[in-house]
């Protein structure tokens, strides 16, 4: 932030900016460490769209670069998709002021999207695929070892519910991803960061935001619905969003129903296993059921006080 911009902020805003900055840097640092996102000698290609998220990601990575225990390079890359009215001067001017290496790629994906997608339909899916393919290829050309994208925690959770509700899959955006061909590693340093923190941080920092006008400001209705649902939950049940993200980090395949993730077919009883009961019964005396020879109603509360091996009384027997 320039001195002029700093002077325009009130003391309260400066205090808030410093607090947000520390929080976001801490969360980004934790995500990088937890998933080993950046290693010694990495060349990190930071993909900039001109939106708040990618600006914040680049800003925080530049700061962490100066303090990180490992040495890594940052190269900023923007894909100019030739959207009508796109302000081509904004990003180059901003990146030049930072004094970091950058590339502006020009590729007319706008015409392709408008040609392939019927009027009124959402363009995000095809647009993102074309953008991703171009950026993946360019990363190889410049020798980038990591591709950094600006997706945050809210994006990850929204994608989970989008896939659940509309795709029938339990799938989200991983903080670190190997591309299908194995040629690129994608990282999401903002994976632990909340969107509302990033939005406030971007406003206080005065990033030159460029809106996406490709779809005429048309929102992806499904994602918008998920976003509204999560915002409502956040208002009504504070902490629920954090719990959802924590749950995504603590999956238990054996407690699910996905046969690809866990081998349910081969599950068999171990005849040599030591009987311990279920977790809830762990501290109760074991029952010797070998002596139960008749069908009937068994009072386990009375049986529990008997020594192991002693016959369990059948309180009442119901014969057919």
GIGI-V905367 format. One record per pair of residues at least 6 apart in sequence whose C-alpha atoms are under 6 Angstrom apart, sorted by the first residue. I is the first residue (numbers start at 1). GAP is how many residues later the second one is. D is the distance in Angstrom with one decimal. If there is no record, write none. Layout:
BEGIN
i=I gap=GAP d=D
i=I gap=GAP d=D
END
This chain:
BEGIN
i=27 gap=165 d=5.6
i=28 gap=161 d=5.4
i=28 gap=162 d=5.6
i=40 gap=30 d=4.9
i=40 gap=31 d=5.3
i=41 gap=30 d=5.7
i=41 gap=31 d=4.9
i=42 gap=30 d=4.8
i=42 gap=103 d=5.7
i=43 gap=29 d=5.9
i=43 gap=30 d=4.6
i=43 gap=31 d=6.0
i=43 gap=101 d=4.9
i=43 gap=102 d=5.4
i=44 gap=29 d=5.9
i=44 gap=30 d=4.9
i=44 gap=100 d=5.8
i=44 gap=102 d=4.8
i=44 gap=103 d=5.8
i=45 gap=30 d=4.9
i=45 gap=31 d=5.8
i=45 gap=99 d=5.9
i=45 gap=102 d=4.8
i=45 gap=103 d=5.9
i=46 gap=30 d=4.7
i=46 gap=102 d=4.8
i=47 gap=30 d=5.0
i=47 gap=31 d=5.9
i=47 gap=102 d=5.8
i=48 gap=6 d=5.2
i=48 gap=29 d=5.9
i=48 gap=30 d=5.0
i=50 gap=159 d=5.5
i=50 gap=160 d=4.8
i=51 gap=158 d=5.3
i=51 gap=159 d=5.8
i=52 gap=150 d=5.7
i=53 gap=97 d=5.2
i=54 gap=96 d=4.6
i=57 gap=93 d=6.0
i=75 gap=26 d=5.2
i=75 gap=27 d=5.4
i=76 gap=26 d=4.4
i=77 gap=25 d=5.6
i=77 gap=26 d=4.9
i=77 gap=27 d=5.9
i=78 gap=26 d=4.9
i=79 gap=25 d=6.0
i=79 gap=26 d=4.7
i=80 gap=25 d=5.8
i=80 gap=26 d=4.8
i=81 gap=26 d=5.2
i=81 gap=27 d=5.0
i=81 gap=28 d=5.3
i=81 gap=29 d=5.7
i=82 gap=26 d=5.1
i=82 gap=28 d=6.0
i=83 gap=27 d=5.8
i=83 gap=131 d=5.8
i=146 gap=39 d=5.1
i=146 gap=40 d=5.8
i=147 gap=39 d=4.7
i=147 gap=40 d=6.0
i=148 gap=38 d=5.9
i=148 gap=39 d=4.9
i=148 gap=40 d=5.7
i=149 gap=39 d=5.2
i=151 gap=37 d=6.0
i=152 gap=38 d=4.7
i=152 gap=39 d=4.6
i=152 gap=41 d=5.6
i=153 gap=38 d=4.8
i=153 gap=39 d=5.3
i=153 gap=40 d=5.5
i=153 gap=41 d=5.7
i=156 gap=16 d=5.7
i=156 gap=17 d=5.1
i=159 gap=13 d=5.1
i=160 gap=11 d=5.4
i=160 gap=12 d=4.3
i=163 gap=6 d=5.2
i=164 gap=6 d=5.6
i=175 gap=12 d=5.7
i=175 gap=13 d=4.9
i=175 gap=16 d=5.8
i=176 gap=10 d=5.7
i=176 gap=11 d=4.5
i=177 gap=8 d=5.6
i=177 gap=9 d=5.0
i=178 gap=6 d=6.0
i=178 gap=7 d=4.6
i=253 gap=8 d=6.0
i=253 gap=9 d=5.8
i=254 gap=8 d=5.8
i=285 gap=19 d=5.9
i=288 gap=20 d=5.9
i=288 gap=21 d=5.3
i=291 gap=20 d=5.6
i=296 gap=20 d=5.7
i=296 gap=21 d=3.9
i=296 gap=22 d=5.6
i=297 gap=17 d=5.9
i=297 gap=18 d=5.7
i=297 gap=19 d=5.2
i=297 gap=20 d=5.9
i=298 gap=16 d=5.0
i=298 gap=17 d=5.7
i=303 gap=9 d=5.5
END
